[in-house]
């Protein structure tokens, strides 16, 4: 299947440490890795490894770190012809502390780059695609992109990742067919239970698939008919690296639904895929096995 993802790519500097450091302390990293990151491109890389043909729309800076990002995308067969390159700015960079003791990660993100806009998006011929996935970032521009999809390709599946609260992001919800929420966003709305959070949205979003990943508690969903669904987490024997697990979960949902799985089966498959990722460093080789 042909999948288009709209969002960002980053340069990730991952420092592995033996326990999270105290404030105002000095610790030695056990190892350091450079990786290509970014929610949308992480999801596309996993989808490519699952056999899909993936394209990315985003913004690239004309500077040396971008070459590293592009090499990794090429290695994973991600088509980036729709991207815009800008003269000013730098590649978005995430500085990640990876705790070897439990696999948790703490991220400091720096960004000096404009967002992908509807102006670039409207140049893309959407007819070859079977799914479009959006990061919920620049709300005004994303709204225009989603509105184009609704007007020109109403039957084309479109998912929206809602990772954190942004001004007016709720206005995008009726325009997506699948909403992928993070635990962080649900908690920002005052909920400590994924099903209750999703059911709070049900009345104003009839016919929309609502999904929320909840880490060690698994994932929850409410289908088009309002039926609540849950799946337990599938933790690996040893948690190695949780960085990008949410992006992998999203890939599992998109893959499952594209393959015609029922939502409850897709939910379980996505949890299984995210669990496999947590047992390994990076995203290379993240498949169902």
PyMOL commands that set and color helices and strands:
alter all, ss='L'
color gray80, all
select helices_A, chain A and resi 39-49+64-75+118-121+139-152+169-175+183-188+194-202+215-217+245-258+263-278
alter helices_A, ss='H'
color red, helices_A
select strands_A, chain A and resi 2-6+10-17+31-37+53-57+59-61+78-79+84-86+90-99+105-112+131-135+157-162+178-181+209-213+219-222+228-231
alter strands_A, ss='S'
color yellow, strands_A
deselect
rebuild
show_as cartoon
